Amino acid sequence: MRRAIALARPGVGRTGDNPSVGCVILGPEGILGEGATAEGGRPHAEELALAAAGEAARDAVALVTLEPCARRSGVGIACTDRLIAAGVRRVVIACDDASVFAAGDGSARLRAAGIEVETGLLEAEARALYAGYRPAS
C-alpha cells in the first residue's frame, strides 16, 4: 500500500474533480502493474494498473488508496467493474470514498462478486492525501 500511496501523492491537486488514487496489482512474484489517476482525472488508477498487468491480473491482489468507483460520470466503465472483469481475487482499500461514485457501493459490489475486500490498511496515510478532496454528493 505504501507504493500505491507514493503513486498517488504527485497527482494531488492535478486530477481535476477526481481524487488522485494509486493502485498496485500484486501477484505471487511481485508487482504486475501499477497506476495513478492521470492528470485531469482520466484514466483512473485501477484502469492503468489493470492494463499494465493484463491477463496476469486474474487471481491477483489489487491495492488501492481509495475505494474504487462503482459508477462513473460520462464515458467509461466503473473501476469496480474493471476489477471484477479482470478476475482479481482480493482488493485491499486504504480508505473509503464518500462520493456518490462509491460511498460503500464499490466495496459492496466487489464482495457480491465473490472478491475478498479488506479496508483500512495505512488508512491515516491515505486520508492525508484526500484532506482537500471534496467528494461529489
Phi and psi in radians as a Rosetta constraint file:
Dihedral C 1 N 2 CA 2 C 2 CIRCULARHARMONIC -1.029 0.35
Dihedral N 2 CA 2 C 2 N 3 CIRCULARHARMONIC -0.667 0.35
Dihedral C 2 N 3 CA 3 C 3 CIRCULARHARMONIC -1.133 0.35
Dihedral N 3 CA 3 C 3 N 4 CIRCULARHARMONIC -0.740 0.35
Dihedral C 3 N 4 CA 4 C 4 CIRCULARHARMONIC -1.074 0.35
Dihedral N 4 CA 4 C 4 N 5 CIRCULARHARMONIC -0.731 0.35
Dihedral C 4 N 5 CA 5 C 5 CIRCULARHARMONIC -1.119 0.35
Dihedral N 5 CA 5 C 5 N 6 CIRCULARHARMONIC -0.739 0.35
Dihedral C 5 N 6 CA 6 C 6 CIRCULARHARMONIC -1.096 0.35
Dihedral N 6 CA 6 C 6 N 7 CIRCULARHARMONIC -0.621 0.35
Dihedral C 6 N 7 CA 7 C 7 CIRCULARHARMONIC -1.184 0.35
Dihedral N 7 CA 7 C 7 N 8 CIRCULARHARMONIC -0.669 0.35
Dihedral C 7 N 8 CA 8 C 8 CIRCULARHARMONIC -1.301 0.35
Dihedral N 8 CA 8 C 8 N 9 CIRCULARHARMONIC -0.594 0.35
Dihedral C 8 N 9 CA 9 C 9 CIRCULARHARMONIC -0.941 0.35
Dihedral N 9 CA 9 C 9 N 10 CIRCULARHARMONIC -0.815 0.35
Dihedral C 9 N 10 CA 10 C 10 CIRCULARHARMONIC -1.132 0.35
Dihedral N 10 CA 10 C 10 N 11 CIRCULARHARMONIC -0.358 0.35
Dihedral C 10 N 11 CA 11 C 11 CIRCULARHARMONIC -1.523 0.35
Dihedral N 11 CA 11 C 11 N 12 CIRCULARHARMONIC -0.151 0.35
Dihedral C 11 N 12 CA 12 C 12 CIRCULARHARMONIC -0.991 0.35
Dihedral N 12 CA 12 C 12 N 13 CIRCULARHARMONIC 2.188 0.35
Dihedral C 12 N 13 CA 13 C 13 CIRCULARHARMONIC 1.490 0.35
Dihedral N 13 CA 13 C 13 N 14 CIRCULARHARMONIC 0.014 0.35
Dihedral C 13 N 14 CA 14 C 14 CIRCULARHARMONIC -2.118 0.35
Dihedral N 14 CA 14 C 14 N 15 CIRCULARHARMONIC 0.158 0.35
Dihedral C 14 N 15 CA 15 C 15 CIRCULARHARMONIC -1.986 0.35
Dihedral N 15 CA 15 C 15 N 16 CIRCULARHARMONIC 0.504 0.35
Dihedral C 15 N 16 CA 16 C 16 CIRCULARHARMONIC 1.088 0.35
Dihedral N 16 CA 16 C 16 N 17 CIRCULARHARMONIC -2.342 0.35
Dihedral C 16 N 17 CA 17 C 17 CIRCULARHARMONIC -1.384 0.35
Dihedral N 17 CA 17 C 17 N 18 CIRCULARHARMONIC -0.158 0.35
Dihedral C 17 N 18 CA 18 C 18 CIRCULARHARMONIC -1.568 0.35
Dihedral N 18 CA 18 C 18 N 19 CIRCULARHARMONIC 2.652 0.35
Dihedral C 18 N 19 CA 19 C 19 CIRCULARHARMONIC -1.322 0.35
Dihedral N 19 CA 19 C 19 N 20 CIRCULARHARMONIC 2.717 0.35
Dihedral C 19 N 20 CA 20 C 20 CIRCULARHARMONIC -1.465 0.35
Dihedral N 20 CA 20 C 20 N 21 CIRCULARHARMONIC 1.980 0.35
Dihedral C 20 N 21 CA 21 C 21 CIRCULARHARMONIC -1.974 0.35
Dihedral N 21 CA 21 C 21 N 22 CIRCULARHARMONIC 2.546 0.35
Dihedral C 21 N 22 CA 22 C 22 CIRCULARHARMONIC -2.004 0.35
Dihedral N 22 CA 22 C 22 N 23 CIRCULARHARMONIC 2.529 0.35
Dihedral C 22 N 23 CA 23 C 23 CIRCULARHARMONIC -2.461 0.35
Dihedral N 23 CA 23 C 23 N 24 CIRCULARHARMONIC 2.356 0.35
Dihedral C 23 N 24 CA 24 C 24 CIRCULARHARMONIC -2.218 0.35
Dihedral N 24 CA 24 C 24 N 25 CIRCULARHARMONIC 2.298 0.35
Dihedral C 24 N 25 CA 25 C 25 CIRCULARHARMONIC -1.803 0.35
Dihedral N 25 CA 25 C 25 N 26 CIRCULARHARMONIC 2.114 0.35
Dihedral C 25 N 26 CA 26 C 26 CIRCULARHARMONIC -1.951 0.35
Dihedral N 26 CA 26 C 26 N 27 CIRCULARHARMONIC 2.393 0.35
Dihedral C 26 N 27 CA 27 C 27 CIRCULARHARMONIC -2.072 0.35
Dihedral N 27 CA 27 C 27 N 28 CIRCULARHARMONIC -3.081 0.35
Dihedral C 27 N 28 CA 28 C 28 CIRCULARHARMONIC -1.040 0.35
Dihedral N 28 CA 28 C 28 N 29 CIRCULARHARMONIC -0.491 0.35
Dihedral C 28 N 29 CA 29 C 29 CIRCULARHARMONIC -1.678 0.35
Dihedral N 29 CA 29 C 29 N 30 CIRCULARHARMONIC -0.037 0.35
Dihedral C 29 N 30 CA 30 C 30 CIRCULARHARMONIC 2.238 0.35
Dihedral N 30 CA 30 C 30 N 31 CIRCULARHARMONIC -2.656 0.35
Dihedral C 30 N 31 CA 31 C 31 CIRCULARHARMONIC -1.260 0.35
Dihedral N 31 CA 31 C 31 N 32 CIRCULARHARMONIC 2.199 0.35
Dihedral C 31 N 32 CA 32 C 32 CIRCULARHARMONIC -1.731 0.35
Dihedral N 32 CA 32 C 32 N 33 CIRCULARHARMONIC -0.501 0.35
Dihedral C 32 N 33 CA 33 C 33 CIRCULARHARMONIC -2.957 0.35
Dihedral N 33 CA 33 C 33 N 34 CIRCULARHARMONIC 2.716 0.35
Dihedral C 33 N 34 CA 34 C 34 CIRCULARHARMONIC -2.667 0.35
Dihedral N 34 CA 34 C 34 N 35 CIRCULARHARMONIC 2.773 0.35
Dihedral C 34 N 35 CA 35 C 35 CIRCULARHARMONIC -2.897 0.35
Dihedral N 35 CA 35 C 35 N 36 CIRCULARHARMONIC 2.850 0.35
Dihedral C 35 N 36 CA 36 C 36 CIRCULARHARMONIC -2.362 0.35
Dihedral N 36 CA 36 C 36 N 37 CIRCULARHARMONIC 2.600 0.35
Dihedral C 36 N 37 CA 37 C 37 CIRCULARHARMONIC -0.897 0.35
Dihedral N 37 CA 37 C 37 N 38 CIRCULARHARMONIC 2.258 0.35
Dihedral C 37 N 38 CA 38 C 38 CIRCULARHARMONIC -1.249 0.35
Dihedral N 38 CA 38 C 38 N 39 CIRCULARHARMONIC 2.740 0.35
Dihedral C 38 N 39 CA 39 C 39 CIRCULARHARMONIC -0.959 0.35
Dihedral N 39 CA 39 C 39 N 40 CIRCULARHARMONIC 2.350 0.35
Dihedral C 39 N 40 CA 40 C 40 CIRCULARHARMONIC 1.556 0.35
Dihedral N 40 CA 40 C 40 N 41 CIRCULARHARMONIC -0.211 0.35
Dihedral C 40 N 41 CA 41 C 41 CIRCULARHARMONIC 1.795 0.35
Dihedral N 41 CA 41 C 41 N 42 CIRCULARHARMONIC -0.152 0.35
Dihedral C 41 N 42 CA 42 C 42 CIRCULARHARMONIC -2.403 0.35
Dihedral N 42 CA 42 C 42 N 43 CIRCULARHARMONIC 2.489 0.35
Dihedral C 42 N 43 CA 43 C 43 CIRCULARHARMONIC -1.281 0.35
Dihedral N 43 CA 43 C 43 N 44 CIRCULARHARMONIC 2.867 0.35
Dihedral C 43 N 44 CA 44 C 44 CIRCULARHARMONIC -1.340 0.35
Dihedral N 44 CA 44 C 44 N 45 CIRCULARHARMONIC 2.807 0.35
Dihedral C 44 N 45 CA 45 C 45 CIRCULARHARMONIC -1.018 0.35
Dihedral N 45 CA 45 C 45 N 46 CIRCULARHARMONIC -0.780 0.35
Dihedral C 45 N 46 CA 46 C 46 CIRCULARHARMONIC -1.083 0.35
Dihedral N 46 CA 46 C 46 N 47 CIRCULARHARMONIC -0.715 0.35
Dihedral C 46 N 47 CA 47 C 47 CIRCULARHARMONIC -1.047 0.35
Dihedral N 47 CA 47 C 47 N 48 CIRCULARHARMONIC -0.796 0.35
Dihedral C 47 N 48 CA 48 C 48 CIRCULARHARMONIC -1.172 0.35
Dihedral N 48 CA 48 C 48 N 49 CIRCULARHARMONIC -0.754 0.35
Dihedral C 48 N 49 CA 49 C 49 CIRCULARHARMONIC -1.146 0.35
Dihedral N 49 CA 49 C 49 N 50 CIRCULARHARMONIC -0.740 0.35
Dihedral C 49 N 50 CA 50 C 50 CIRCULARHARMONIC -1.161 0.35
Dihedral N 50 CA 50 C 50 N 51 CIRCULARHARMONIC -0.661 0.35
Dihedral C 50 N 51 CA 51 C 51 CIRCULARHARMONIC -1.111 0.35
Dihedral N 51 CA 51 C 51 N 52 CIRCULARHARMONIC -0.699 0.35
Dihedral C 51 N 52 CA 52 C 52 CIRCULARHARMONIC -1.173 0.35
Dihedral N 52 CA 52 C 52 N 53 CIRCULARHARMONIC -0.638 0.35
Dihedral C 52 N 53 CA 53 C 53 CIRCULARHARMONIC -1.339 0.35
Dihedral N 53 CA 53 C 53 N 54 CIRCULARHARMONIC -0.552 0.35
Dihedral C 53 N 54 CA 54 C 54 CIRCULARHARMONIC 1.063 0.35
Dihedral N 54 CA 54 C 54 N 55 CIRCULARHARMONIC -2.501 0.35
Dihedral C 54 N 55 CA 55 C 55 CIRCULARHARMONIC -1.087 0.35
Dihedral N 55 CA 55 C 55 N 56 CIRCULARHARMONIC -0.381 0.35
Dihedral C 55 N 56 CA 56 C 56 CIRCULARHARMONIC -1.147 0.35
Dihedral N 56 CA 56 C 56 N 57 CIRCULARHARMONIC -0.252 0.35
Dihedral C 56 N 57 CA 57 C 57 CIRCULARHARMONIC -1.185 0.35
Dihedral N 57 CA 57 C 57 N 58 CIRCULARHARMONIC -0.362 0.35
Dihedral C 57 N 58 CA 58 C 58 CIRCULARHARMONIC -1.056 0.35
Dihedral N 58 CA 58 C 58 N 59 CIRCULARHARMONIC 2.235 0.35
Dihedral C 58 N 59 CA 59 C 59 CIRCULARHARMONIC 1.201 0.35
Dihedral N 59 CA 59 C 59 N 60 CIRCULARHARMONIC 0.240 0.35
Dihedral C 59 N 60 CA 60 C 60 CIRCULARHARMONIC -1.556 0.35
Dihedral N 60 CA 60 C 60 N 61 CIRCULARHARMONIC 3.114 0.35
Dihedral C 60 N 61 CA 61 C 61 CIRCULARHARMONIC -1.954 0.35
Dihedral N 61 CA 61 C 61 N 62 CIRCULARHARMONIC 2.304 0.35
Dihedral C 61 N 62 CA 62 C 62 CIRCULARHARMONIC -1.839 0.35
Dihedral N 62 CA 62 C 62 N 63 CIRCULARHARMONIC 2.223 0.35
Dihedral C 62 N 63 CA 63 C 63 CIRCULARHARMONIC -1.855 0.35
Dihedral N 63 CA 63 C 63 N 64 CIRCULARHARMONIC 2.139 0.35
Dihedral C 63 N 64 CA 64 C 64 CIRCULARHARMONIC -2.306 0.35
Dihedral N 64 CA 64 C 64 N 65 CIRCULARHARMONIC 2.378 0.35
Dihedral C 64 N 65 CA 65 C 65 CIRCULARHARMONIC -1.275 0.35
Dihedral N 65 CA 65 C 65 N 66 CIRCULARHARMONIC -0.426 0.35
Dihedral C 65 N 66 CA 66 C 66 CIRCULARHARMONIC -2.418 0.35
Dihedral N 66 CA 66 C 66 N 67 CIRCULARHARMONIC 2.519 0.35
Dihedral C 66 N 67 CA 67 C 67 CIRCULARHARMONIC -0.825 0.35
Dihedral N 67 CA 67 C 67 N 68 CIRCULARHARMONIC 2.259 0.35
Dihedral C 67 N 68 CA 68 C 68 CIRCULARHARMONIC -1.103 0.35
Dihedral N 68 CA 68 C 68 N 69 CIRCULARHARMONIC 2.530 0.35
Dihedral C 68 N 69 CA 69 C 69 CIRCULARHARMONIC -1.145 0.35
Dihedral N 69 CA 69 C 69 N 70 CIRCULARHARMONIC 2.497 0.35
Dihedral C 69 N 70 CA 70 C 70 CIRCULARHARMONIC -1.786 0.35
Dihedral N 70 CA 70 C 70 N 71 CIRCULARHARMONIC -0.284 0.35
Dihedral C 70 N 71 CA 71 C 71 CIRCULARHARMONIC -2.423 0.35
Dihedral N 71 CA 71 C 71 N 72 CIRCULARHARMONIC 2.627 0.35
Dihedral C 71 N 72 CA 72 C 72 CIRCULARHARMONIC -2.206 0.35
Dihedral N 72 CA 72 C 72 N 73 CIRCULARHARMONIC 2.487 0.35
Dihedral C 72 N 73 CA 73 C 73 CIRCULARHARMONIC -1.506 0.35
Dihedral N 73 CA 73 C 73 N 74 CIRCULARHARMONIC 2.579 0.35
Dihedral C 73 N 74 CA 74 C 74 CIRCULARHARMONIC 1.307 0.35
Dihedral N 74 CA 74 C 74 N 75 CIRCULARHARMONIC -2.551 0.35
Dihedral C 74 N 75 CA 75 C 75 CIRCULARHARMONIC -1.588 0.35
Dihedral N 75 CA 75 C 75 N 76 CIRCULARHARMONIC 2.505 0.35
Dihedral C 75 N 76 CA 76 C 76 CIRCULARHARMONIC 2.247 0.35
Dihedral N 76 CA 76 C 76 N 77 CIRCULARHARMONIC 2.899 0.35
Dihedral C 76 N 77 CA 77 C 77 CIRCULARHARMONIC -1.736 0.35
Dihedral N 77 CA 77 C 77 N 78 CIRCULARHARMONIC 2.415 0.35
Dihedral C 77 N 78 CA 78 C 78 CIRCULARHARMONIC -1.090 0.35
Dihedral N 78 CA 78 C 78 N 79 CIRCULARHARMONIC 2.541 0.35
Dihedral C 78 N 79 CA 79 C 79 CIRCULARHARMONIC -1.062 0.35
Dihedral N 79 CA 79 C 79 N 80 CIRCULARHARMONIC -0.609 0.35
Dihedral C 79 N 80 CA 80 C 80 CIRCULARHARMONIC -1.005 0.35
Dihedral N 80 CA 80 C 80 N 81 CIRCULARHARMONIC -0.802 0.35
Dihedral C 80 N 81 CA 81 C 81 CIRCULARHARMONIC -1.126 0.35
Dihedral N 81 CA 81 C 81 N 82 CIRCULARHARMONIC -0.641 0.35
Dihedral C 81 N 82 CA 82 C 82 CIRCULARHARMONIC -1.115 0.35
Dihedral N 82 CA 82 C 82 N 83 CIRCULARHARMONIC -0.765 0.35
Dihedral C 82 N 83 CA 83 C 83 CIRCULARHARMONIC -1.123 0.35
Dihedral N 83 CA 83 C 83 N 84 CIRCULARHARMONIC -0.730 0.35
Dihedral C 83 N 84 CA 84 C 84 CIRCULARHARMONIC -1.105 0.35
Dihedral N 84 CA 84 C 84 N 85 CIRCULARHARMONIC -0.845 0.35
Dihedral C 84 N 85 CA 85 C 85 CIRCULARHARMONIC -1.097 0.35
Dihedral N 85 CA 85 C 85 N 86 CIRCULARHARMONIC -0.578 0.35
Dihedral C 85 N 86 CA 86 C 86 CIRCULARHARMONIC -1.252 0.35
Dihedral N 86 CA 86 C 86 N 87 CIRCULARHARMONIC -0.343 0.35
Dihedral C 86 N 87 CA 87 C 87 CIRCULARHARMONIC 1.418 0.35
Dihedral N 87 CA 87 C 87 N 88 CIRCULARHARMONIC 0.442 0.35
Dihedral C 87 N 88 CA 88 C 88 CIRCULARHARMONIC -1.088 0.35
Dihedral N 88 CA 88 C 88 N 89 CIRCULARHARMONIC 2.624 0.35
Dihedral C 88 N 89 CA 89 C 89 CIRCULARHARMONIC -1.679 0.35
Dihedral N 89 CA 89 C 89 N 90 CIRCULARHARMONIC -0.379 0.35
Dihedral C 89 N 90 CA 90 C 90 CIRCULARHARMONIC -2.609 0.35
Dihedral N 90 CA 90 C 90 N 91 CIRCULARHARMONIC 2.469 0.35
Dihedral C 90 N 91 CA 91 C 91 CIRCULARHARMONIC -2.212 0.35
Dihedral N 91 CA 91 C 91 N 92 CIRCULARHARMONIC 2.180 0.35
Dihedral C 91 N 92 CA 92 C 92 CIRCULARHARMONIC -1.892 0.35
Dihedral N 92 CA 92 C 92 N 93 CIRCULARHARMONIC 2.127 0.35
Dihedral C 92 N 93 CA 93 C 93 CIRCULARHARMONIC -2.014 0.35
Dihedral N 93 CA 93 C 93 N 94 CIRCULARHARMONIC 2.241 0.35
Dihedral C 93 N 94 CA 94 C 94 CIRCULARHARMONIC -1.211 0.35
Dihedral N 94 CA 94 C 94 N 95 CIRCULARHARMONIC -0.849 0.35
Dihedral C 94 N 95 CA 95 C 95 CIRCULARHARMONIC -2.588 0.35
Dihedral N 95 CA 95 C 95 N 96 CIRCULARHARMONIC 2.739 0.35
Dihedral C 95 N 96 CA 96 C 96 CIRCULARHARMONIC -1.333 0.35
Dihedral N 96 CA 96 C 96 N 97 CIRCULARHARMONIC 2.881 0.35
Dihedral C 96 N 97 CA 97 C 97 CIRCULARHARMONIC -2.131 0.35
Dihedral N 97 CA 97 C 97 N 98 CIRCULARHARMONIC 2.084 0.35
Dihedral C 97 N 98 CA 98 C 98 CIRCULARHARMONIC -1.464 0.35
Dihedral N 98 CA 98 C 98 N 99 CIRCULARHARMONIC 0.016 0.35
Dihedral C 98 N 99 CA 99 C 99 CIRCULARHARMONIC -1.215 0.35
Dihedral N 99 CA 99 C 99 N 100 CIRCULARHARMONIC 2.850 0.35
Dihedral C 99 N 100 CA 100 C 100 CIRCULARHARMONIC -1.149 0.35
Dihedral N 100 CA 100 C 100 N 101 CIRCULARHARMONIC -0.227 0.35
Dihedral C 100 N 101 CA 101 C 101 CIRCULARHARMONIC -1.500 0.35
Dihedral N 101 CA 101 C 101 N 102 CIRCULARHARMONIC -0.208 0.35
Dihedral C 101 N 102 CA 102 C 102 CIRCULARHARMONIC -2.370 0.35
Dihedral N 102 CA 102 C 102 N 103 CIRCULARHARMONIC -1.375 0.35
Dihedral C 102 N 103 CA 103 C 103 CIRCULARHARMONIC 0.779 0.35
Dihedral N 103 CA 103 C 103 N 104 CIRCULARHARMONIC 0.799 0.35
Dihedral C 103 N 104 CA 104 C 104 CIRCULARHARMONIC 1.546 0.35
Dihedral N 104 CA 104 C 104 N 105 CIRCULARHARMONIC -0.361 0.35
Dihedral C 104 N 105 CA 105 C 105 CIRCULARHARMONIC -1.188 0.35
Dihedral N 105 CA 105 C 105 N 106 CIRCULARHARMONIC -0.608 0.35
Dihedral C 105 N 106 CA 106 C 106 CIRCULARHARMONIC -1.043 0.35
Dihedral N 106 CA 106 C 106 N 107 CIRCULARHARMONIC -0.894 0.35
Dihedral C 106 N 107 CA 107 C 107 CIRCULARHARMONIC -1.091 0.35
Dihedral N 107 CA 107 C 107 N 108 CIRCULARHARMONIC -0.758 0.35
Dihedral C 107 N 108 CA 108 C 108 CIRCULARHARMONIC -1.104 0.35
Dihedral N 108 CA 108 C 108 N 109 CIRCULARHARMONIC -0.725 0.35
Dihedral C 108 N 109 CA 109 C 109 CIRCULARHARMONIC -1.190 0.35
Dihedral N 109 CA 109 C 109 N 110 CIRCULARHARMONIC -0.644 0.35
Dihedral C 109 N 110 CA 110 C 110 CIRCULARHARMONIC -1.095 0.35
Dihedral N 110 CA 110 C 110 N 111 CIRCULARHARMONIC -0.803 0.35
Dihedral C 110 N 111 CA 111 C 111 CIRCULARHARMONIC -1.082 0.35
Dihedral N 111 CA 111 C 111 N 112 CIRCULARHARMONIC -0.727 0.35
Dihedral C 111 N 112 CA 112 C 112 CIRCULARHARMONIC -1.096 0.35
Dihedral N 112 CA 112 C 112 N 113 CIRCULARHARMONIC -0.457 0.35
Dihedral C 112 N 113 CA 113 C 113 CIRCULARHARMONIC -1.492 0.35
Dihedral N 113 CA 113 C 113 N 114 CIRCULARHARMONIC 0.037 0.35
Dihedral C 113 N 114 CA 114 C 114 CIRCULARHARMONIC 1.531 0.35
Dihedral N 114 CA 114 C 114 N 115 CIRCULARHARMONIC 0.227 0.35
Dihedral C 114 N 115 CA 115 C 115 CIRCULARHARMONIC -1.599 0.35
Dihedral N 115 CA 115 C 115 N 116 CIRCULARHARMONIC 2.317 0.35
Dihedral C 115 N 116 CA 116 C 116 CIRCULARHARMONIC -1.234 0.35
Dihedral N 116 CA 116 C 116 N 117 CIRCULARHARMONIC 2.319 0.35
Dihedral C 116 N 117 CA 117 C 117 CIRCULARHARMONIC -2.180 0.35
Dihedral N 117 CA 117 C 117 N 118 CIRCULARHARMONIC 2.257 0.35
Dihedral C 117 N 118 CA 118 C 118 CIRCULARHARMONIC -2.138 0.35
Dihedral N 118 CA 118 C 118 N 119 CIRCULARHARMONIC 2.407 0.35
Dihedral C 118 N 119 CA 119 C 119 CIRCULARHARMONIC -2.185 0.35
Dihedral N 119 CA 119 C 119 N 120 CIRCULARHARMONIC 2.740 0.35
Dihedral C 119 N 120 CA 120 C 120 CIRCULARHARMONIC 1.694 0.35
Dihedral N 120 CA 120 C 120 N 121 CIRCULARHARMONIC 0.033 0.35
Dihedral C 120 N 121 CA 121 C 121 CIRCULARHARMONIC -1.258 0.35
Dihedral N 121 CA 121 C 121 N 122 CIRCULARHARMONIC 2.072 0.35
Dihedral C 121 N 122 CA 122 C 122 CIRCULARHARMONIC 0.969 0.35
Dihedral N 122 CA 122 C 122 N 123 CIRCULARHARMONIC 0.671 0.35
Dihedral C 122 N 123 CA 123 C 123 CIRCULARHARMONIC -0.999 0.35
Dihedral N 123 CA 123 C 123 N 124 CIRCULARHARMONIC -0.799 0.35
Dihedral C 123 N 124 CA 124 C 124 CIRCULARHARMONIC -1.082 0.35
Dihedral N 124 CA 124 C 124 N 125 CIRCULARHARMONIC -0.704 0.35
Dihedral C 124 N 125 CA 125 C 125 CIRCULARHARMONIC -1.132 0.35
Dihedral N 125 CA 125 C 125 N 126 CIRCULARHARMONIC -0.729 0.35
Dihedral C 125 N 126 CA 126 C 126 CIRCULARHARMONIC -1.196 0.35
Dihedral N 126 CA 126 C 126 N 127 CIRCULARHARMONIC -0.751 0.35
Dihedral C 126 N 127 CA 127 C 127 CIRCULARHARMONIC -1.021 0.35
Dihedral N 127 CA 127 C 127 N 128 CIRCULARHARMONIC -0.586 0.35
Dihedral C 127 N 128 CA 128 C 128 CIRCULARHARMONIC -1.049 0.35
Dihedral N 128 CA 128 C 128 N 129 CIRCULARHARMONIC -0.564 0.35
Dihedral C 128 N 129 CA 129 C 129 CIRCULARHARMONIC -1.135 0.35
Dihedral N 129 CA 129 C 129 N 130 CIRCULARHARMONIC -0.549 0.35
Dihedral C 129 N 130 CA 130 C 130 CIRCULARHARMONIC -1.791 0.35
Dihedral N 130 CA 130 C 130 N 131 CIRCULARHARMONIC 0.271 0.35
Dihedral C 130 N 131 CA 131 C 131 CIRCULARHARMONIC -1.008 0.35
Dihedral N 131 CA 131 C 131 N 132 CIRCULARHARMONIC -0.632 0.35
Dihedral C 131 N 132 CA 132 C 132 CIRCULARHARMONIC -1.687 0.35
Dihedral N 132 CA 132 C 132 N 133 CIRCULARHARMONIC -0.019 0.35
Dihedral C 132 N 133 CA 133 C 133 CIRCULARHARMONIC -1.379 0.35
Dihedral N 133 CA 133 C 133 N 134 CIRCULARHARMONIC 2.202 0.35
Dihedral C 133 N 134 CA 134 C 134 CIRCULARHARMONIC -1.962 0.35
Dihedral N 134 CA 134 C 134 N 135 CIRCULARHARMONIC 1.752 0.35
Dihedral C 134 N 135 CA 135 C 135 CIRCULARHARMONIC -1.135 0.35
Dihedral N 135 CA 135 C 135 N 136 CIRCULARHARMONIC 2.586 0.35
Dihedral C 135 N 136 CA 136 C 136 CIRCULARHARMONIC -1.151 0.35
Dihedral N 136 CA 136 C 136 N 137 CIRCULARHARMONIC 2.443 0.35
